[in-house]
Amino acid sequence: MTVVDAISAATGLDHDKAESVAGAILGAIRMSCTPQAFEPILKAIPDAQGLILRAGPSMSGGRTGEILALVSELKSEAGVAKLTAQLGRSGVSPEQVGHTAKALIDFVRKQEGEAAVKPLLDALPGFRDLVK
């Protein structure tokens, strides 16, 4: 099972939308943490960079990179709120955003272990609250 399959199962989103949402969230995480904190995601999700690149236009209303510029600070609740609002404009409910984030972290945890996930969540308290 891929991370996109896990997200689709957790959210009810079709494969293409689950892929776009995953890429948008991964992009926001990547811009909000250190390369070291993002490394476990790259190990668990080999196509993470591809997901991020493919999500740009589809999740930002066609304005490439806008979502990443808006939500590059997932350390705070405000950054998470911006992410949720932007994804909402693309037809993704707040509940689906939360389920996507949780499925993504659970996938990384299953692949790389809790020790890989904890530093990431500690570094991004706003995001950590989203995946509870």
C-alpha positions, 0 to 999 in steps of 0.5 A: 500500500502506498501513502496515497492509497492509505490517504484515499482509504482514510479520507474517501478522496479519490486517488488523484485528489488524495495524491494532490492533498498529500503533495500539498501537505508534504510541501508545507512540511518540507518548507516548515522543518529542517532537512534532517526532520524531513529525512524520515519522510523521504525514506518512507515515501520515496516519491515525496518530492514528486508528490510535492511537485505534482500538487503545486498547480492542482492545489493552488487554484492553478497558481503554482507554489501559492499554497506553499508560500501561504503555509510554510509555517506549520509550527503554529496553528495559524499556518495549519489554518492557512493550509486547511483554508487553501485545501478547502478552496480545492474542495477538501474538507477540514476533516479530510485535511486532518485525516490526510495528515494523520494517515501520512504520519501513520504511514511514516511511523509504520515505515520508519518508527516512532523515533523518526516521527517524534522529532518532526512533530516536536518541531511542528507543534501546529501540525502535531495538533492537526494529526491528533 
